[in-house]
């Protein structure tokens, strides 16, 4: 688990590794004349180290013009998408959280949000690309009933929620 303090200690290291294929994909987009924008829920005080980290990993467009950070603790990315959309046509959303795509996914108390995903299933793989992130995310709130309990309780609830296929 992490706190906001330990998170910021980690981001200051500027040593996060790119997911396999991410740099290649964004460079492919650049070669095709597509500008890439990074919309992050990191705070503005993490901007310099985030840009440094993206450049270390050789991501294109890793500069202040192409990165939108969270402002005023607002986690919804929709206002930032709207800001980008004023000058650009957004072709694709790539994220590790359903809320990176639509506000409809903000509440997943009923059926873990499966109904919302099913209602938009035709756009996954075309407009929405979901990246794997088993470490943390909004998906946890569905398991925890909308709260973040103690670490011990989190582990217990995660184990209870696992479904084998």
SERO-4910 file (N, C-alpha, C, O; in steps of 0.05 Angstrom, whole numbers):
BEGIN
 pado doro    nc1    nc2    nc3   cac1   cac2   cac3    cc1    cc2    cc3    oc1    oc2    oc3
  Unk    A     17    -24      0      0      0      0     18     25      0     42     23      5
  Unk    A      6     47     -6     21     72     -6      4     95      4    -21     94      4
  Unk    A     17    116     13      4    140     21     12    162      1     29    157    -16
  Unk    A      0    185      3      7    207    -15     37    214    -11     50    223    -30
  Unk    A     47    212     14     75    218     19     93    198      6    113    205     -7
  Unk    A     88    172      9    105    152     -3    103    152    -33    122    146    -47
  Unk    A     79    159    -43     75    161    -72     94    183    -83    108    179   -103
  Unk    A     94    206    -70    110    228    -80    140    222    -77    156    231    -93
  Unk    A    148    207    -56    176    199    -54    183    182    -78    205    185    -89
  Unk    A    165    164    -86    170    147   -109    171    163   -135    189    159   -151
  Unk    A    152    181   -139    152    197   -164    177    214   -166    187    219   -188
  Unk    A    188    224   -144    212    240   -144    236    225   -155    255    237   -165
  Unk    A    235    199   -154    257    182   -165    258    183   -195    279    178   -207
  Unk    A    236    190   -208    233    191   -237    245    166   -250    260    167   -269
  Unk    A    237    143   -239    248    118   -248    227     98   -257    233     74   -259
  Unk    A    202    106   -261    181     88   -270    188     78   -298    198     93   -314
  Unk    A    184     53   -302    189     41   -329    164     41   -345    141     38   -335
  Unk    A    167     44   -371    144     44   -389    133     16   -391    148     -4   -390
  Unk    A    107     14   -394     95    -12   -400    105    -22   -427    110     -6   -445
  Unk    A    109    -48   -431    118    -58   -457    100    -48   -480     76    -51   -479
  Unk    A    113    -37   -500     98    -27   -524     89      1   -522     82     13   -543
  Unk    A     89     14   -499     78     41   -496     95     61   -511     83     78   -525
  Unk    A    121     60   -509    138     79   -523    136     75   -553    134     94   -568
  Unk    A    136     50   -561    133     44   -590    107     54   -601    105     65   -623
  Unk    A     85     50   -586     59     58   -595     57     89   -598     47     99   -618
  Unk    A     67    103   -578     66    132   -579     84    144   -601     77    164   -613
  Unk    A    106    131   -605    124    139   -628    111    133   -655    114    148   -674
  Unk    A     96    111   -656     81    105   -681     61    126   -686     58    136   -709
  Unk    A     46    135   -665     26    156   -668     40    182   -679     30    195   -696
  Unk    A     63    188   -667     78    212   -675     86    210   -705     83    229   -720
  Unk    A     95    187   -713    103    183   -741     79    187   -760     83    195   -783
  Unk    A     55    181   -751     31    184   -767     20    212   -765     -2    218   -776
  Unk    A     33    231   -751     24    258   -749      4    263   -727     -9    283   -726
  Unk    A      3    244   -708    -16    247   -686     -1    257   -661     20    245   -654
  Unk    A    -11    277   -649      1    287   -624    -10    271   -600    -34    265   -599
  Unk    A      7    265   -582      0    249   -558     -1    268   -534     17    284   -530
  Unk    A    -23    266   -519    -26    282   -494    -27    262   -471    -40    241   -473
  Unk    A    -15    270   -449    -14    254   -425    -31    268   -404    -25    291   -397
  Unk    A    -52    256   -396    -70    267   -376    -67    251   -350    -74    227   -349
  Unk    A    -56    263   -330    -48    249   -306    -62    260   -281    -69    283   -280
  Unk    A    -67    242   -262    -77    252   -236    -54    256   -216    -59    258   -192
  Unk    A    -30    259   -227     -9    268   -210    -13    298   -205    -25    312   -222
  Unk    A     -3    308   -182     -6    336   -176     14    353   -192     34    343   -202
  Unk    A      8    379   -194     26    397   -208     55    397   -197     74    401   -212
  Unk    A     57    393   -171     84    394   -160    101    369   -168    124    367   -161
  Unk    A     89    350   -182    103    327   -193    109    330   -223    119    312   -235
  Unk    A    103    353   -234    105    357   -263    134    354   -273    139    340   -292
  Unk    A    153    367   -260    181    366   -269    192    338   -269    204    329   -289
  Unk    A    187    323   -247    198    296   -246    183    277   -265    195    257   -275
  Unk    A    157    282   -270    142    266   -288    152    270   -317    156    250   -331
  Unk    A    157    295   -324    167    301   -351    195    289   -354    202    277   -375
  Unk    A    212    291   -333    238    279   -333    236    249   -338    251    237   -354
  Unk    A    218    236   -323    215    207   -325    205    199   -353    216    180   -365
  Unk    A    186    213   -364    176    207   -391    199    210   -412    201    194   -430
  Unk    A    215    231   -409    237    235   -427    259    213   -424    270    204   -444
  Unk    A    264    205   -399    283    183   -395    274    158   -410    290    143   -420
  Unk    A    248    153   -410    237    130   -423    233    134   -453    224    116   -467
  Unk    A    239    158   -462    238    165   -491    210    167   -503    205    160   -526
  Unk    A    191    176   -486    164    181   -496    164    207   -512    177    227   -504
  Unk    A    150    208   -535    148    233   -550    129    252   -536    112    244   -520
  Unk    A    131    277   -543    114    298   -532    115    300   -502     95    308   -489
  Unk    A    137    293   -490    140    294   -461    148    323   -453    171    328   -447
  Unk    A    129    341   -454    134    369   -448    109    382   -436     87    370   -436
  Unk    A    111    405   -425     89    418   -411     65    423   -428     42    423   -418
  Unk    A     68    426   -454     45    430   -472     28    405   -474      3    407   -478
  Unk    A     40    382   -472     26    357   -477     19    341   -452      9    318   -454
  Unk    A     24    352   -429     18    338   -404     -1    355   -387      5    378   -381
  Unk    A    -23    343   -380    -43    357   -363    -44    343   -336    -51    319   -334
  Unk    A    -37    358   -315    -37    347   -288    -63    355   -274    -78    372   -282
  Unk    A    -67    341   -252    -91    347   -235    -88    374   -222    -67    382   -214
  Unk    A   -111    388   -222   -111    415   -210   -133    414   -187   -155    403   -191
  Unk    A   -126    426   -165   -145    428   -142   -157    401   -134   -180    399   -126
  Unk    A   -140    380   -135   -148    354   -126   -172    342   -141   -184    323   -132
  Unk    A   -178    353   -164   -199    344   -182   -190    319   -197   -172    321   -214
  Unk    A   -201    296   -190   -191    271   -203   -204    266   -230   -193    251   -246
  Unk    A   -228    278   -235   -240    273   -261   -223    285   -283   -214    308   -281
  Unk    A   -218    269   -304   -202    279   -326   -218    292   -348   -207    303   -367
  Unk    A   -244    291   -346   -262    301   -366   -257    331   -372   -256    338   -395
  Unk    A   -255    348   -352   -249    376   -358   -223    380   -373   -221    398   -390
  Unk    A   -203    364   -367   -177    366   -382   -180    355   -411   -169    367   -429
  Unk    A   -196    334   -414   -202    325   -441   -216    346   -457   -210    351   -481
  Unk    A   -235    360   -444   -250    381   -458   -231    404   -466   -235    416   -487
  Unk    A   -212    410   -449   -192    431   -456   -176    423   -480   -171    439   -498
  Unk    A   -167    398   -482   -152    388   -505   -170    389   -530   -161    397   -551
  Unk    A   -195    381   -526   -213    379   -549   -220    406   -561   -230    407   -584
  Unk    A   -214    428   -548   -218    454   -559   -200    459   -584   -208    474   -602
  Unk    A   -177    446   -584   -158    450   -606   -152    425   -622   -141    426   -644
  Unk    A   -160    402   -611   -153    376   -624   -177    358   -625   -195    360   -608
  Unk    A   -177    340   -644   -197    318   -645   -184    294   -630   -163    285   -639
  Unk    A   -197    285   -610   -187    263   -594   -194    237   -608   -218    231   -612
  Unk    A   -174    221   -615   -179    197   -630   -181    172   -612   -196    153   -618
  Unk    A   -167    172   -589   -164    148   -573   -158    156   -545   -144    175   -539
  Unk    A   -170    141   -526   -164    144   -498   -150    119   -489   -159     96   -494
  Unk    A   -127    122   -476   -112     99   -465   -109    104   -435   -100    125   -427
  Unk    A   -116     84   -419   -114     88   -390   -115     62   -375   -122     41   -386
  Unk    A   -109     64   -349   -110     41   -332   -133     41   -313   -134     26   -294
  Unk    A   -152     59   -318   -175     63   -301   -199     69   -318   -197     85   -336
  Unk    A   -222     56   -313   -246     62   -329   -253     91   -328   -264    101   -348
  Unk    A   -248    105   -306   -254    133   -305   -237    150   -323   -242    174   -327
  Unk    A   -216    137   -334   -200    151   -354   -215    155   -380   -206    170   -398
  Unk    A   -238    141   -383   -253    142   -408   -279    158   -406   -284    175   -422
  Unk    A   -295    152   -386   -322    164   -384   -330    168   -355   -321    153   -338
  Unk    A   -345    189   -349   -356    193   -322   -375    171   -314   -379    167   -290
  Unk    A   -387    158   -333   -406    136   -327   -394    115   -309   -408    101   -294
  Unk    A   -367    113   -310   -354     92   -294   -347    101   -265   -336     86   -250
  Unk    A   -354    126   -258   -347    136   -232   -360    121   -209   -348    117   -188
  Unk    A   -385    111   -213   -398     96   -193   -401     67   -202   -415     61   -222
  Unk    A   -389     49   -187   -390     21   -195   -400      4   -171   -391    -19   -168
  Unk    A   -417     15   -155   -427      1   -131   -445    -23   -139   -445    -43   -125
  Unk    A   -459    -20   -161   -477    -41   -170   -463    -59   -190   -453    -50   -210
  Unk    A   -461    -84   -183   -449   -104   -201   -421    -97   -209   -412   -104   -231
  Unk    A   -406    -83   -192   -378    -75   -197   -375    -59   -223   -353    -55   -233
  Unk    A   -398    -48   -233   -397    -32   -257   -397    -48   -283   -393    -36   -305
  Unk    A   -402    -74   -281   -402    -90   -305   -423    -80   -325   -419    -82   -350
  Unk    A   -446    -70   -315   -467    -61   -333   -457    -37   -350   -463    -34   -373
  Unk    A   -443    -18   -337   -432      5   -351   -412     -4   -372   -412      6   -395
  Unk    A   -395    -23   -365   -375    -33   -385   -390    -46   -408   -383    -41   -432
  Unk    A   -409    -63   -402   -425    -76   -423   -438    -56   -442   -441    -61   -466
  Unk    A   -448    -34   -430   -463    -14   -447   -444      0   -467   -454     10   -487
  Unk    A   -418     -1   -462   -399     12   -480   -379     -8   -492   -358      0   -501
  Unk    A   -386    -33   -491   -366    -53   -499   -357    -50   -528   -335    -59   -535
  Unk    A   -373    -38   -545   -366    -35   -573   -343    -15   -578   -331    -14   -599
  Unk    A   -338      2   -559   -316     22   -562   -290     14   -550   -269     26   -555
  Unk    A   -290     -8   -534   -265    -18   -523   -249    -31   -546   -260    -47   -562
  Unk    A   -224    -24   -548   -207    -33   -569   -207    -15   -594   -190    -18   -611
  Unk    A   -227      3   -595   -228     23   -617   -223     51   -607   -206     65   -618
  Unk    A   -238     59   -587   -236     86   -576   -222     85   -549   -208    104   -541
  Unk    A   -226     63   -534   -215     60   -507   -196     36   -507   -203     14   -516
  Unk    A   -172     41   -498   -152     20   -494   -146     18   -464   -136     37   -452
  Unk    A   -152     -4   -452   -148     -8   -424   -120    -21   -419   -114    -42   -430
  Unk    A   -104     -8   -403    -78    -18   -395    -81    -34   -369    -97    -26   -351
  Unk    A    -66    -55   -365    -68    -70   -340    -55    -55   -317    -33    -44   -320
  Unk    A    -69    -54   -295    -57    -43   -270    -69    -58   -246    -89    -49   -235
  Unk    A    -57    -80   -239    -68    -95   -216    -60    -83   -189    -69    -94   -168
  Unk    A    -44    -62   -189    -33    -52   -164    -53    -34   -149    -56    -37   -125
  Unk    A    -66    -16   -163    -84      3   -150   -103     15   -171    -98     12   -195
  Unk    A   -123     28   -162   -141     42   -180   -169     44   -169   -176     34   -148
  Unk    A   -186     57   -185   -214     61   -177   -228     34   -174   -248     32   -159
  Unk    A   -219     14   -188   -232    -12   -187   -232    -23   -158   -250    -38   -151
  Unk    A   -213    -15   -142   -213    -24   -114   -237    -15    -99   -247    -30    -82
  Unk    A   -246      9   -104   -269     20    -89   -294      2    -92   -309     -1    -73
  Unk    A   -297    -11   -115   -320    -29   -118   -318    -53    -99   -338    -61    -88
  Unk    A   -294    -63    -96   -290    -85    -78   -294    -77    -49   -304    -93    -33
  Unk    A   -285    -53    -42   -286    -43    -15   -312    -29     -7   -315    -18     15
  Unk    A   -331    -29    -25   -357    -16    -19   -355     15    -19   -370     28     -5
  Unk    A   -336     26    -35   -334     55    -38   -316     68    -18   -313     93    -19
  Unk    A   -303     53     -1   -284     64     19   -257     51     16   -254     32      0
  Unk    A   -238     60     31   -212     47     32   -207     38     61   -198     54     77
  Unk    A   -212     13     67   -208      3     95   -179     -2    101   -161      5     85
  Unk    A   -174    -14    124   -146    -20    131   -133    -39    111   -147    -52     96
  Unk    A   -107    -40    111    -92    -58     93   -101    -87     97   -104   -101     77
  Unk    A   -104    -95    121   -111   -123    127   -139   -129    116   -143   -150    104
  Unk    A   -157   -110    119   -185   -114    108   -185   -113     78   -200   -128     65
  Unk    A   -168    -96     66   -166    -95     37   -157   -122     25   -169   -132      6
  Unk    A   -137   -134     37   -127   -160     28   -150   -181     30   -154   -196     11
  Unk    A   -163   -181     52   -185   -200     56   -207   -196     35   -216   -216     23
  Unk    A   -215   -171     30   -236   -166     11   -228   -172    -18   -244   -182    -34
  Unk    A   -202   -167    -24   -192   -173    -51   -193   -204    -56   -202   -213    -77
  Unk    A   -184   -219    -36   -185   -248    -38   -213   -258    -42   -218   -277    -57
  Unk    A   -232   -246    -28   -260   -255    -30   -272   -249    -58   -290   -262    -68
  Unk    A   -262   -227    -70   -273   -218    -96   -261   -233   -120   -272   -232   -142
  Unk    A   -239   -248   -116   -226   -261   -139   -245   -283   -150   -256   -299   -135
  Unk    A   -248   -282   -177   -264   -303   -190   -246   -318   -209   -232   -306   -225
  Unk    A   -247   -344   -208   -231   -360   -226   -247   -366   -251   -272   -368   -250
  Unk    A   -234   -367   -274   -247   -373   -299   -236   -397   -312   -244   -405   -333
***
